[in-house]
Amino acid sequence: MGNPGAFKRSLLFSALSYLGFETYQVISQAAVVHAAAKVFRIEEILEQADYLYESGETEKLYQLLSQYKESEDAELLWRLARASRDIAQLSGTSEEEKKLLVYEALEYAKRALEKNESSFAAHKWYAICISDVGDYEGIKAKIANSYIIKEHFEKAIELNPKDATSVHLMGIWCYTFAEMPWYQRRIAKMLFAAPPSSTYEEALGYFHRAEQVDPNFYSKNLLLLGKTYLKLRNKKLAAFWLTKAKDYPAHTEEDKQVQTEAAQLLTGFSDKN
């Protein structure tokens, strides 16, 4: 045997090495199981969140997602941004609380984008939330933010050309700057060398594109097609799209508002004929 002490030490070392390897395997397997469980848990939360959103359960959705506001999952964070914004827009929300929620939504959207720059939804909701914040920061900030908003809507469309909502929102961006009042244009020219601008034709292109991607997906897209054709003095096509907006089944409060506005616009230019 030569040196019995050395043999024992060698045997002990081998045993410890084997034990260490087994421990490593157990820990590694436990980590994999934990990670898988975490992914499953997030998917379960997202599934619940999407169900509540589709059901119009705004407050329950916000309560669910608020529990995970420290999450680092982009999919969860942009949904929380959307939920915060939806709560802000409820009629029962005070002005003070609305402002807090609007800034809260922007923070969640920003974090979602930081976690995953390839998420089209994170880009979309970041742009929407920046636009909302602009209402509290004055005309200069609002115009400055418009460049960022456009950039993120365009990125959302690039990442997912089949998302009709992103295309629609780009149309709203164009429509907003096409109808910008003269005094705001004047301010914009004083503040910026190349202020944002667009045309009704550009807006129309996006609204039609959204409709091609997902026909009748949103009552407001139908309404804005009608309004844009009115701006372009095409009453025949304006009447076509406004009638579709008026007849759109009202599932939400916004749908009802769209129906009312479409009906008023139709009555308005029918009376002139």
C-alpha positions in Angstrom: 0.0 0.0 0.0 3.1 2.3 0.3 1.8 5.2 2.5 -1.5 4.4 4.2 -2.0 8.1 5.3 -1.6 9.4 1.8 -4.1 6.7 0.5 -6.7 7.8 3.1 -6.2 11.4 2.2 -6.6 10.6 -1.4 -9.7 8.6 -0.7 -11.2 11.4 1.4 -10.4 14.0 -1.3 -12.1 11.8 -4.0 -15.2 11.4 -1.7 -15.4 15.2 -1.1 -14.9 15.9 -4.8 -17.8 13.5 -5.6 -19.9 15.0 -2.9 -19.2 18.5 -4.2 -20.1 17.5 -7.7 -23.4 15.9 -6.5 -24.1 19.1 -4.5 -23.4 21.2 -7.6 -25.8 19.1 -9.7 -28.5 19.4 -7.0 -28.1 23.1 -6.8 -28.0 23.5 -10.6 -31.1 21.4 -11.0 -32.9 23.4 -8.3 -31.9 26.6 -10.0 -33.3 25.4 -13.3 -36.5 24.2 -11.6 -36.8 27.6 -9.8 -36.2 29.5 -13.1 -38.8 27.4 -14.9 -41.3 27.9 -12.0 -40.7 31.6 -12.2 -41.3 31.7 -16.0 -44.4 29.6 -15.5 -45.6 32.0 -12.8 -45.1 35.1 -15.0 -46.9 33.4 -17.9 -49.8 32.6 -15.5 -49.9 36.3 -14.3 -49.8 37.5 -17.9 -52.7 35.2 -18.8 -54.8 36.4 -15.9 -53.9 40.0 -16.8 -54.9 39.6 -20.5 -58.2 38.0 -19.4 -59.0 40.9 -17.1 -58.1 43.4 -19.8 -60.3 41.7 -22.4 -63.1 41.6 -19.8 -62.8 45.3 -19.1 -61.9 44.7 -15.4 -59.7 47.8 -15.2 -59.4 48.1 -11.4 -58.9 44.4 -10.8 -56.2 44.3 -13.5 -54.4 47.2 -11.9 -54.6 45.5 -8.5 -53.2 42.3 -9.9 -50.3 43.8 -11.7 -49.4 46.3 -9.0 -48.3 43.4 -6.8 -45.5 42.9 -9.2 -44.3 46.5 -9.8 -40.8 45.5 -8.9 -40.7 42.9 -11.6 -38.0 42.9 -14.3 -40.2 41.3 -16.9 -40.9 43.7 -19.8 -44.2 42.0 -20.7 -45.5 42.5 -17.2 -44.2 46.1 -17.0 -45.8 47.4 -20.2 -49.1 45.8 -19.1 -48.8 47.6 -15.8 -48.1 50.9 -17.7 -51.3 50.3 -19.7 -53.3 49.5 -16.6 -52.0 52.6 -14.7 -53.0 54.7 -17.7 -56.5 53.1 -17.9 -57.1 53.8 -14.2 -56.0 57.4 -14.7 -58.7 57.8 -17.4 -61.6 56.5 -15.3 -64.2 59.2 -14.6 -63.9 58.6 -10.8 -60.2 59.3 -10.7 -59.3 62.7 -9.2 -57.1 65.1 -11.1 -54.3 64.8 -8.6 -54.4 61.0 -8.7 -54.6 61.0 -12.5 -51.4 63.0 -12.7 -49.6 60.6 -10.3 -50.8 57.6 -12.4 -49.8 59.2 -15.7 -46.2 59.6 -14.4 -46.3 56.2 -12.8 -47.3 54.6 -16.1 -44.4 56.4 -17.9 -42.0 54.9 -15.4 -43.3 51.4 -15.9 -43.1 51.8 -19.7 -39.6 53.1 -19.5 -38.5 50.2 -17.4 -40.2 47.7 -19.8 -38.2 49.3 -22.7 -35.0 49.1 -20.7 -35.6 45.4 -20.1 -36.4 44.6 -23.7 -35.8 47.0 -26.6 -37.2 44.4 -29.0 -40.7 44.5 -27.5 -43.0 46.4 -29.9 -45.5 46.8 -27.1 -42.9 48.5 -24.8 -42.1 51.0 -27.6 -45.8 51.6 -28.2 -46.8 52.2 -24.6 -43.7 54.3 -23.9 -44.7 56.6 -26.7 -48.3 56.7 -25.4 -47.2 57.5 -21.9 -44.8 60.3 -23.0 -47.7 61.8 -24.9 -49.9 61.8 -21.7 -47.1 63.4 -19.6 -46.9 66.2 -22.2 -50.3 67.4 -21.0 -48.7 68.5 -17.7 -45.4 69.9 -19.1 -46.4 72.7 -21.4 -46.3 73.3 -25.2 -42.5 73.3 -25.5 -42.1 69.9 -23.8 -45.0 68.5 -25.7 -43.5 69.5 -29.1 -40.1 68.3 -28.1 -41.6 65.0 -27.0 -43.4 64.6 -30.3 -40.1 63.6 -32.0 -39.6 60.8 -29.4 -43.2 59.7 -29.7 -42.9 59.4 -33.5 -39.7 57.5 -33.2 -41.1 54.9 -30.9 -44.4 54.4 -32.8 -42.3 53.9 -36.0 -40.1 51.4 -34.1 -43.2 49.5 -32.8 -44.5 49.2 -36.4 -41.1 48.1 -37.6 -41.0 45.3 -34.9 -44.6 44.3 -35.5 -46.2 45.5 -38.8 -49.3 43.5 -38.0 -50.2 45.5 -34.9 -53.0 47.7 -36.1 -53.0 49.8 -33.0 -49.4 51.0 -33.5 -50.3 51.9 -37.1 -53.4 53.7 -36.0 -51.5 55.7 -33.4 -49.0 56.8 -36.0 -52.0 58.0 -38.0 -53.1 60.1 -35.0 -49.7 61.6 -34.7 -49.9 62.7 -38.3 -53.5 64.0 -37.9 -52.6 66.0 -34.8 -49.8 67.8 -36.5 -51.7 68.3 -39.7 -54.4 70.2 -37.8 -52.1 72.0 -35.4 -53.4 75.6 -34.9 -51.5 78.4 -36.4 -50.4 79.9 -33.0 -48.9 76.5 -32.0 -47.1 76.3 -35.3 -45.7 79.7 -34.7 -44.4 78.7 -31.3 -42.9 75.5 -32.7 -41.0 77.5 -35.3 -39.6 79.8 -32.7 -38.5 76.9 -30.5 -37.2 74.4 -33.1 -35.3 74.7 -36.3 -37.4 71.9 -37.9 -40.7 71.6 -36.0 -42.7 68.4 -36.4 -45.2 68.5 -39.3 -47.5 66.2 -41.3 -50.4 66.2 -43.7 -53.9 64.8 -43.7 -52.9 62.6 -46.6 -50.2 60.9 -44.4 -52.7 60.4 -41.6 -55.1 58.9 -44.1 -52.5 56.4 -45.3 -51.9 55.1 -41.8 -55.6 54.8 -40.9 -56.2 52.8 -44.1 -53.1 50.7 -43.4 -54.4 49.9 -39.9 -57.8 48.9 -41.4 -56.0 46.6 -43.9 -54.1 44.9 -41.1 -57.2 44.3 -39.0 -60.5 45.4 -40.5 -63.0 47.0 -38.1 -60.6 46.5 -35.2 -61.3 49.9 -33.6 -64.3 52.3 -33.8 -62.0 55.3 -33.5 -60.0 54.3 -36.6 -63.3 54.3 -38.6 -64.2 57.7 -37.1 -60.8 59.2 -38.0 -61.0 57.9 -41.5 -64.3 59.8 -41.8 -62.9 63.0 -40.2 -59.8 62.9 -42.3 -61.8 62.6 -45.5 -63.9 65.6 -44.3 -60.7 67.6 -43.9 -59.8 66.6 -47.5 -63.3 67.7 -48.6 -64.3 64.2 -49.8 -67.8 64.0 -48.4 -68.8 60.8 -50.1 -66.0 58.8 -48.5 -66.4 60.7 -45.2 -70.0 59.6 -45.1 -69.0 56.0 -45.8 -66.6 55.8 -42.9 -68.6 57.9 -40.5 -71.6 55.6 -41.1 -69.4 52.6 -40.3 -68.3 54.3 -37.1 -71.9 55.2 -36.1 -73.0 51.6 -36.7 -70.0 50.0 -34.9 -71.2 47.8 -31.9 -70.6 49.7 -28.7 -68.6 47.5 -26.3 -66.9 50.3 -24.4 -67.6 53.9 -23.3 -65.3 55.1 -26.0 -67.3 53.2 -28.6 -70.4 55.1 -27.4 -68.6 58.4 -27.7 -67.5 57.5 -31.2 -71.1 56.6 -32.2 -72.3 60.0 -30.9 -69.6 62.0 -32.6 -70.0 60.2 -35.9 -73.8 60.7 -35.9 -73.3 64.4 -35.2 -70.8 64.8 -38.0 -73.1 63.0 -40.4 -76.1 65.2 -39.4 -73.9 68.3 -39.7 -72.9 67.9 -43.3 -76.2 66.3 -44.3 -78.0 69.5 -43.2 -75.7 71.6 -45.4 -76.5 69.6 -48.5 
